[in-house]
Amino acid sequence: MLDALESTQLLTLWLGRTIERLIAVDCTLEEWQVAHFSNQAHDQFLEKGSALDRFCFSVLQTKDANLAQEWAFRLQEGDVSFAQLAPLSIGRSRETGGRLGPLRLEDLDAPLDRLLLRITPGVIQPPLQLGNGRTIVLRLDSRQPAQWDGNDRLDLIQRLYRRWLTDTIKSLQAGEPKPGSTCSIPLP
């Protein structure tokens, strides 16, 4: 009996927690994430607003502004589709038939993010010069407003969890643990 008590005390010391707390945490990782990050995720959802909206769009990219102008004209006239021109494009839309998305607005660079907020779906936009010497021709296909539903909610919760986990691991690595020392992980 004394050995069992001593083992339990050593285990408790090693974990930096009480056995009661460990037993009480009888849930899946997803349930734990929801319990610890749901409120913060909801605040972030309200704070970010349209930055969490998802966009699907067709885009062609080139270093030749004149070629971009020609593409835009041909697309507007209906002579050709984004999918037909995509193999001539540069960038990741080349392999997807010119289509990208759904992508969150917050994950897009300026000025593309601002443009997508203003334009009407289905309308071919005039060529847009990007800061990297490239010109794009763009059409917004669809915009899906962010909603506090299962997918957006869980995505934000998992992002917060990953950030917390990364920060926690970095802080643990920054310290110099000594053999036999305990490691206490701060909960969010």
Helices and strands as residue ranges (DSSP letters): H 2-15, H 19-24, H 29-48, G 49-52, E 54-62, H 65-77, H 82-85, G 86-88, G 92-96, E 99-104, G 105-107, H 112-118, E 128-129, E 135-144, H 150-174
